[in-house]
Amino acid sequence: MHERTLTSVADLCRSTHAVNGRCAMLAFASAALNEVSTHTPVLEQAANAVPAIILLSLTLTFATIVPKIVSGSSLKDLHEV
């Protein structure tokens, strides 16, 4: 039963990474489309949204780390699965 828990936690960690990757792709596409439609460079868009970028970064980091902490397993055990 212990192995099954590690497998499900490992699956959860893989899914959180997939979600993070999809969010990154969506953000890139949104920034590119916004640049085309408003003629505002991506770096200028980012400079105008610093608090939102920091909040999003912290949220995604927290969402990635929480499943590992909640599982009660060490990170070494999760990577071996």
trRosetta pair geometry for C-beta under 8 A, 3 or more apart (Angstrom, degrees):
i j d omega theta_ij theta_ji phi_ij phi_ji
1 4 5.5 -50 -154 31 40 115
1 5 6.8 44 149 -21 67 100
2 5 5.8 -52 -157 31 35 113
2 6 6.7 31 150 -15 65 104
3 6 5.7 -55 -150 38 36 110
3 7 6.3 39 151 -22 68 105
3 81 7.9 153 -158 -120 72 107
4 7 5.6 -53 -148 35 32 113
4 8 6.4 28 155 -15 66 105
5 8 6.0 -57 -148 38 30 105
5 9 6.2 27 154 -16 66 108
5 71 7.2 143 157 -160 101 96
5 73 7.6 160 121 -46 108 128
6 9 5.7 -55 -144 40 32 110
6 10 6.1 34 155 -21 66 106
6 71 7.8 89 -108 179 53 133
6 73 6.1 108 -104 -95 89 165
6 77 6.2 -100 -123 150 128 104
6 78 6.8 -156 -155 -103 90 54
6 81 4.8 -172 145 -82 108 140
7 10 5.6 -53 -145 37 29 111
7 11 6.3 32 152 -20 63 104
7 81 5.9 -167 -88 -173 53 133
8 11 5.5 -48 -147 35 34 114
8 12 6.4 39 150 -22 64 102
9 12 5.4 -50 -149 35 34 114
9 13 6.4 36 151 -20 65 102
9 67 6.4 162 -155 161 81 101
9 68 7.5 107 174 -103 115 47
9 71 4.2 58 -125 -113 146 141
9 73 6.3 150 81 25 166 134
9 78 6.2 -88 116 -116 116 105
9 81 7.8 115 72 22 89 164
10 13 5.6 -50 -148 35 34 112
10 14 6.5 35 152 -18 64 103
10 78 5.8 168 -86 -162 82 76
10 81 4.2 -131 -56 91 151 135
11 14 5.7 -53 -149 36 33 111
11 15 6.3 31 152 -19 65 106
12 15 5.7 -56 -147 37 31 110
12 16 6.4 33 153 -21 65 102
12 67 4.8 -158 125 -160 124 149
13 16 5.7 -50 -147 33 33 110
13 17 6.6 32 153 -17 63 103
13 64 7.8 67 -145 -164 74 71
13 67 5.8 -164 -75 97 71 132
13 68 6.5 61 -95 -66 119 90
13 78 6.4 89 -21 178 159 127
14 17 5.8 -55 -153 36 33 111
14 18 6.5 36 148 -21 65 104
15 18 5.4 -49 -148 34 37 115
15 19 6.4 39 152 -20 66 102
16 19 5.6 -50 -148 36 35 112
16 20 6.3 37 151 -20 65 104
16 63 6.1 -174 -152 137 117 88
16 64 5.2 153 142 -113 129 61
16 67 6.1 -162 -30 10 146 139
17 20 5.5 -50 -145 37 34 113
17 21 6.3 37 153 -20 64 104
17 64 7.1 71 -76 -127 64 109
18 21 5.7 -53 -150 36 31 112
18 22 6.4 29 153 -17 64 106
19 22 5.7 -55 -147 38 32 110
19 23 6.3 35 152 -21 65 104
19 63 7.7 -82 94 133 132 134
20 23 5.6 -52 -148 35 32 113
20 24 6.5 34 152 -21 64 104
20 60 5.5 107 -120 -167 101 115
20 63 7.6 168 -72 89 100 114
20 64 6.2 15 -57 -75 143 117
21 24 5.6 -53 -151 33 33 113
21 25 6.5 32 152 -17 65 103
22 25 5.6 -51 -148 36 35 111
22 26 6.3 36 152 -19 66 106
23 26 5.6 -55 -146 38 31 112
23 27 6.2 34 154 -21 65 105
23 60 6.6 -157 85 -104 155 129
24 27 5.7 -52 -146 35 30 111
24 28 6.4 31 155 -19 64 105
25 28 5.8 -54 -148 36 31 111
25 29 6.3 27 156 -15 65 108
26 29 5.8 -56 -145 40 30 109
26 30 6.1 31 155 -20 65 108
27 30 5.7 -55 -144 37 29 111
27 31 6.3 28 157 -18 64 107
28 31 5.9 -56 -147 37 28 109
28 32 6.3 26 156 -17 64 108
29 32 5.8 -56 -146 38 30 111
29 33 6.2 26 157 -15 65 108
30 33 5.9 -57 -144 41 28 107
30 34 6.1 28 156 -19 64 110
31 34 5.7 -55 -143 39 29 111
31 35 6.3 33 154 -23 64 104
31 42 4.8 59 165 -126 120 105
31 45 6.1 172 -140 83 93 152
31 46 7.9 14 -128 -55 134 90
32 35 5.7 -52 -149 32 30 112
32 36 6.6 28 153 -17 63 105
32 42 7.3 -13 -77 -77 50 122
33 36 5.7 -54 -149 36 34 111
33 37 6.2 21 157 -11 68 111
34 37 5.9 -61 -140 44 31 103
34 38 5.7 -8 172 14 70 115
34 40 7.0 -40 139 60 92 103
34 45 6.3 94 108 -108 133 153
35 38 6.9 -70 -126 54 19 83
35 39 7.3 53 178 -115 54 15
35 40 6.2 -115 -119 72 58 56
35 41 6.3 34 -131 -128 114 25
35 42 5.5 -44 -68 -56 132 76
35 45 7.1 -100 -74 -23 83 136
36 39 7.8 9 -171 -69 17 51
40 44 5.2 -117 178 86 89 123
40 45 5.6 110 121 -61 114 90
41 44 4.6 91 63 7 84 104
41 45 7.1 -145 99 -7 44 86
42 45 5.4 -52 -151 34 35 116
42 46 6.4 35 152 -19 67 104
43 46 5.5 -51 -147 36 34 112
43 47 6.4 38 151 -23 65 103
44 47 5.5 -49 -145 33 34 114
44 48 6.5 30 155 -16 63 106
45 48 5.9 -63 -154 38 29 108
45 49 6.4 -5 158 7 65 117
46 49 6.2 -79 -143 52 29 92
46 50 7.4 69 158 -76 65 61
46 53 6.2 45 -154 -62 83 152
47 50 6.8 -2 -158 -49 33 98
49 52 4.4 -44 179 45 96 119
49 53 5.6 104 116 -29 89 94
50 53 5.8 -58 -145 36 30 111
50 54 6.3 28 159 -18 66 106
51 54 5.8 -56 -147 38 31 110
51 55 6.2 31 156 -18 66 108
52 55 5.7 -55 -145 39 31 112
52 56 6.2 30 156 -18 65 108
53 56 5.8 -55 -145 38 29 110
53 57 6.2 31 155 -20 64 108
54 57 5.7 -55 -147 36 29 112
54 58 6.4 26 157 -15 64 107
55 58 5.9 -57 -147 38 29 108
55 59 6.2 30 155 -21 64 109
56 59 5.6 -55 -145 36 30 113
56 60 6.3 25 159 -14 65 107
57 60 6.1 -58 -146 39 27 106
57 61 6.2 27 156 -18 63 110
58 61 5.7 -56 -145 39 30 112
58 62 6.1 31 157 -19 65 108
59 62 5.8 -57 -147 38 27 111
59 63 6.2 25 155 -18 64 109
60 63 5.6 -53 -142 38 31 112
60 64 6.4 31 157 -20 64 106
61 64 5.9 -59 -152 35 30 109
61 65 6.3 16 157 -11 66 113
62 65 6.0 -64 -141 42 29 103
62 66 6.0 38 163 -35 67 107
63 66 6.2 -39 -134 19 26 116
64 67 7.6 -66 -178 26 28 99
64 68 7.9 11 143 -4 60 113
65 68 5.8 -68 -164 41 47 111
65 69 6.1 38 149 -19 81 110
66 69 5.7 -61 -144 40 34 108
66 70 5.8 29 163 -19 71 112
67 70 5.8 -55 -135 41 29 110
67 71 6.3 40 161 -34 62 104
68 71 6.1 -48 -151 20 26 116
68 73 7.7 -91 -162 69 63 84
68 75 6.1 27 -172 -96 130 83
68 78 6.1 -67 -127 -29 95 170
71 78 7.0 98 80 -81 158 120
73 77 4.5 -107 176 79 110 131
73 78 5.6 127 106 -53 123 89
74 77 4.8 100 58 3 80 100
74 78 7.3 -147 96 -4 45 86
75 78 5.5 -55 -151 37 38 113
75 79 6.4 33 155 -17 69 106
76 79 6.1 -60 -150 37 29 106
76 80 6.6 29 154 -22 63 109
77 80 5.9 -59 -149 32 32 112
77 81 7.1 41 154 -33 63 98
78 81 6.1 -46 -159 13 35 113
